[in-house]
Every structure is written in structure tokens, then in C-alpha cells.
Amino acid sequence: MAGSKMSLLLAVVLVLSEMLTGASQAGLEMDPYKVLGVTRSASQAEIKKVYKRLAKEWHPDKNRNPGAEDMFIKITKSYEILSNEDKRANYDRYGQTDDTQAYGSGRYGHRHDSFYFDESFFNFPFNSKTHRDFADSKFTLHFNQYINDVVPDSYKRPYLIKITSDWCFSCIHIEPVWKEVVQEMETLGVGIGVVDVGYERRLANHLGAHRTPSILGVINGKVTFFHYAVAKEHLRQFVEDLLPQRLVERVTDKNDLQFLNSWHEINKPHVLLFDQVPVVPLLYKLTAFAYKDYMQFGYVDQGLSETANLQKQFNINTYAPTMLVFKENIDKPADIIQAKGMKKQIIDEFMANNKFLLAPRLVNQKLFDELCPVKQFHRRRKYCVLLITRDEETFSFGNQEFLSFASTNTKEVVRFAYVYQRLQQPLCDILTQNKDSGQIGSSAPVVILERRNAAGKVLFKPVTAWNGSEEDKQCLLDELERLHKDPSILIHDAMLPELNNEFASMFVIRWIYASYDYLSEVIDDILHNNWREMMPLLSLIFSALFILFGTVVIQAFRLILNDEYTYILIKLFVSTVNFRLPKKNFVEVTELTDITYMSNLVKLRPGHMNIVLVLTDASKNILLSKFAKEVYSFTGSLTLHFSFLNIDKHSEWMNTMLEYAQDAMQIDADEDDGGNHKIDYTGYVLALNGHKKYLCLFKPVYTGEDHEGKSSEDEGGATGRLRSSSRDDHPPRKSNRSRSISTLQIHHKLDRLGLWMERLMEGTLPRYYIPAWPGLDKITPCK
């Protein structure tokens, strides 16, 4: 008995494993996207169009190929999967459909348990991968799926994502509201996602979600958190607030012409929705966001008296929403749909069939790629008829006739477009085979081209010089008929450059709008104390404040501190900040007189110094030139000022000043030959600190007529002395040579001033403090 039960159990296990293996292999046998030859982002309208064409091509009654029947079955099954949004979403996430989904696959498609337990036996409402909410399984997000699929798709539709975990008690309470909102939002086209923190901690951290439950929205790659009570109305409003505010324009009898006439400027069809409700429906806003790059959207409130003329003009039914598409002709809509319950699938198909104008202008590479796609198969050829024209009055008639000719086109394989030569010169030069980049004549050339690869290779043929005459139309029509029969008439080939983006100037406007949205988000985060997300911004603010403290506040403290040691520390810091290379090619030196005395010395700002050169009328030109060369490299400092003092006028002030520097003048006093010889102050340099009331002294030392002699400075009053240019046994000769030697000696007095300035900036020179600066009477010129 036990043996028979065991055999029965083994048989059941073998059957189940066989079913699982078969189902898995069935899911892997066929890729519906590859079978139909469409991309994963293809719309329902594109899928339907491809299915009809392939079904006709591979139908067993028409195709005698032995594999036609199997191929027809694959095409039918592929369309069945991709035409159903639930089956398509399930296949995109897990690579399998409901028919082929393996038994026992848990909440996550990539997790398979070794053993299966019926968790309903334990009757737990949480800590369950399948019992808690099986509907969440098809919305489960993984990190790679979020990066590769959700973020790019968020530029076409917003996503609503729930952050949850297995042991989250609060998550249970929001489940009924979440299910109801998901059911509504999914039908409107909003993307839905669920992240389990227990299994996708990396994705939760990437999103900035650090607690459960959390709800957030993703649009244009940007994450926004939901901060209000979980209610259906709040979540609906949250999704609506995610969308940009300028998607849909309100249209009335006053601005309808302005709205519709802008097709030429923005190069897009215009869509008008007529409805009774005062607010723009969310479905229409979502549609406007999905097709914002292709169409301009407007909304007409039928309940307003200001829209009565519009309703009468286009014969609008007031009992059902009506959607009109206008292209080049603003008096008559190019297409129209009217239904009480407009579904997303119907609207998407309507928009996909009217994405372009009848003859749009090529304004960027993206439009060129979509309007004139690269040839993939023989049966999917696309030809572009391109008019190369100019935006001038003389070409307006030809442009209008070209548009009229394009509106009569019924062939799906032919697209019409035009381009302005002035804005797309490289493209036009190649297609017109114009090597001199000259302007076209009075006639605009028409070119038929076929793109062969994405790198830019095309086959083309210039057809006619277009004036809009009946002969031109007939010639173009004949060429198109020949092309339909024999594609080899495109005899020229070339590599086209990438088109210029004619709307690049609108980047500034988009940047302003993006900045506004970002500031709004920051303010919202601050109001709701979302500190984890605010950490990067707070770090940036505190870094800026720290830099401000280091450069501005410390300098302000330096102005009020009198402590010597604190002053030295601050000065060292500020000198490294303020010192920089000279910005001028000259040195500004002012004369110290009774007019400039107060501002340049007595009331000099704290920390600033005035470098004063002492000279005479005779040595003025020579010493100033040498002085400028020596101090030029220090003019980048904001704390140094340069002046000169004429000793012929102010000798009394100089004597009074140097009385306080007795140590520095002691050596000169010993050399004074009993005080009978007057000291020559020519070439002395004083560094005067008006606030601290001290000076540093530079005294020149030179050798006489010896050209190899050196000059040095008295760095403290004990390192050098004045030496005569002649010895006692060789008295000086008074001649032109002596005059030249004197000039040479004066010139060399400042040879080592640069080294003295370096020690001054280092703060290693002796300082001679002064009780008070000499009064104004000491600076007056001598009588």
C-alpha cells in the first residue's frame, strides 16, 4: 500500500516537472518582438499595422512556403501577446506570459524555492511572497530594470512606485487604496512599480526611500516623494502634479487663431480637445506629455461662452468629447475622433497616425531619423522627397505648391519634407552637389532620397528645379512612378552630416523651466523635512558658508583685532589669499604731500603699508624708474601702496621721522665726520604702517665707479655702510666721467630693494615704533 502511494507521488512529481520544463521552454522558444520585427517601445498602432501586413504575407492560403503555417501561428500568438497590455507587461518583466508561466514561480520571477509550502496554512497576512498581494508581482521592480527601462520610459509617462517590505504592518492598511489607484492609473497609461526593500535594498537606497511604506513618483528621471495621507484623491492629484504645468494650453475664441497658426513656427501638428468638464482630463494631460515632442495640445471648455464660436465653426457635438488634429490647414481638421469613453489605446493610435505635418521642415536629426527611417527590409522601404528652399517671399509660392502636392500623396512609402538651405547648409551642399556653398537660384531643387544606414549613407537623385508649376508637379509625379517600379534610379550616393538643431536656442527657456521645477522640489522637501534627500544640498550650503568665513569674516576680524600675535597669524593667512600676480603693466606711485598725507599715512587702513621712496629733484627720474622695476612683482598685493617723498621740499619731516630710528641712524652718525657733513637721504625707502605706527627702513649702499660693485641694504642698521667711490690717496676728479659715475651710483642705490621687500612681506625686518606721526606743519615745504 505504501509502495503504491509512493509510486503515485513520484508519477505526479514527474508530470509536474515535465509541465514546468515544457512551459519554460515554450516561454523561451519565441520572442514576439522579433517575430513581428518591432521594438519594445512600439505603440499599439505600429504593432497592429505590422501584424496586418505579416498576416497577409504569411497566410497559408497565399504563401506556399512549407514553413508558412508555423510562421503564421507564431505571428498570431505574438500579436495576441503584444496587443494585450497585461500579457505584454508580464512578458517584458519576466520573459513569459500567463499561458507559459511556470508553476511555483513566486513573487519574483528570478527566485525559485527548492520546496513549496502552502503559506495559507499559517494564515499570516504578511511575511508572504504570494499570499499578501499576488497582483504586485507583475509590477515588481529590480535595480537593472529600473535603470534600463523605467528611467528612459519616464520621459514619456510618469511612474508611481510603492516601497514595501514583508514585515510592514502599515503597508497592509494602504493596500486597498493602492489597488484601486493602480487599477485606475494603469488604464490611463501611468507606469506602476513595487519595490520590496527586503530583496531590493540597492534600488530602495538609490531612490532615497529609507522607510516603509513609501510612495514616490518618477518623471523625466527625477524622483519625487508623496508626503500626504494615502487616499485615492491625493494620489491622483500627486500624479497630476508630477506633470509639467505648461503641457496643455487653454483655447478660446480669442486665441484660437494664434494657437493654430503657430504650426509653421514650432513645426508640429496641433491637437484640440473639446469637452464639458472645466478642468483638463488627466488622460489628456498624460497624452500631451507622451507626445510633447511631436504635437502641440490645446483644450476647449465647452461650458464657457467664450468657446461658442469654436464649437459652431467645427460643428462639435456637445454630448461626447471630441478631438481634432490640425496640420498645415487651420480651417479644416486633418483628422477627428469622437467618443463618450475615450480609451488610451484609441488615443495612442490616433496620435501615432498624426505625429507629423504633411510636409514638415527638417529641424534636427531626431525628426529626420523618424520621418525618413533607415531601410531595414525590401518591403519596408521609405523614400523622402525633400525640397531645398529658402525662407524668403520669392519662394513662398513654390513652398505652398509643394505642400499642396504633398497633401495629395496616398503612398505610405513616400514622405515629403522641406529644408531651409541657410539653416542646413552642409546637408544642402551635398544633396545639390554644390562645392562652393553658394545660394540656390530662383528655383528650389527637389531631391528624392533613401537612407541606407544610420551612419548617414543615402542614395538620392535630384529630380527637378521646383517652381510650383504644373510641369514641375507632373515631372515629380513621373519620377515617383518610376521609383515605385525601379528603385535603382537613385544613382547617386553620399554620406550626410548630422543636421543642425534649429531649436537649440530654446535650451535657455527649458533650463529656466527646469530650474523653477528644481527650486519647487527643494522647497517641498524642506517643508516636509525630508532630510536624507536634502543632505547633498545642505552640504553644499555649509561648504559655501565655510569658504565665506575663511575669506571675508576673517578679514573683518583682522580690522578690529589689536593683539600682535593674533594679527601676525591673520596677516599670514590673508597674505596667502590676497597675494596674486600683478594685473597692471605699470606701478602706480603717488607723491606724499600735504594733500595726500592724511589718506596715505595717518588714516591708512589697518594692515596696509605705504612704501615711500626718498628722492631729490635731480634723482627723481632715475630713482622712480629703478623703484618701479624693483617693486613691480609686489603690486599684486592689495595691502601695499607706493609713494615718493621729495627731500628737497620736506627735509624737516624726514629728520623728525628718523629721530625715532636712532638705532638705524647710529652708523650714519659715526660716519658724519663730527657732524659737519649733512646726511644724504637719496635712495632711502620707508615702509610706513599708519595704523600700528611703526616704520621699516631701507638704506642704500653702493660702490663708486667700479661697475662690478654691489649695492646692499641696511637690514636692521648693522649690515652695511656707505662707502666712498674714491680712496684718500686718489681724490675724485670732477669731469663728465664723474657725472656719469654719480648717475651710475644713484641707479645702483636700489639694486637690492627687491630682497628687502621680500623680508618686509615675511615680517622679519626690524620695526621702529613712533609715538605719533609728525604733524602737518612738518610736512609743509621748506621756505
Buried (B, 14 or more C-beta within 10 A) or exposed (E): EEEEEEEEEEEEEEEEEEEBEEBBEBBEEBEBBEBBBBEEEBBBBBBBBBBEBBBEBBBEEEBEEEEBEEBBEBBBBBBBBBBBBEBBBBBBBBBBBEEBBBEEBBBBBEEEEEEEEEBEEEEEEBBBBBBBBEEBBBBBBBBEBBEEBBBEBBBBBBBBBBBBBBEBEEBBEBBEBBEEBBEBBBEBBBBBBBBBBBBBEEBBEBBBBEEBBBBBBBBBEBBBBBBEEBEEEBBBBBBBBBBBEEBBBBBBBEEBEEBBEBBEEEBBBBBBBBBEEEEBBBBBBBBBBBBBEBBBBBBBBBEBEBBEEBBEEBEBEEEBBBBBBBBBEBEEBBBBBBEEEBEBBBBBBBBBBBBBBBBBBBBBBEBBEEBBBBBEEEEEBBBBBBBBBBEEEEBEEBBEBBBBBBBEBEEEEBBBBBBBBEBBBEBBBBBBEBEEEEEBEEBBBBBBBBBBEEEBBBBBBBBBBBBBBEEBBEBBEEBBEBBEEEBEEBEBEBEBBEBBBBEEEEEEEEEEEEEEBEEEBEEBBEEBEBEEBBEEEEEEEEEEEEEEEEEEEBBEEBEEBEEEEEBEEBBEBBBEEBBEEEEEEEBEBBBBBEEBBEBBBBEBEBBBBBBBBBBBEEBBEBBBEBBBEBBBEBBBBBBBBBBBBBBBBBBBBBBBBBEBBEEBBEBBEEEEEEEEEEBBBBBBBBBBBBBBBBBBBBBBBBBBBEEEBEBBBBBBBEEBEBEEBEEEEEEBEEEEEBEEBBEBBBBBBBBBBBBBBEBBBEEEBBBBEBEEBBEEEBBBEEE
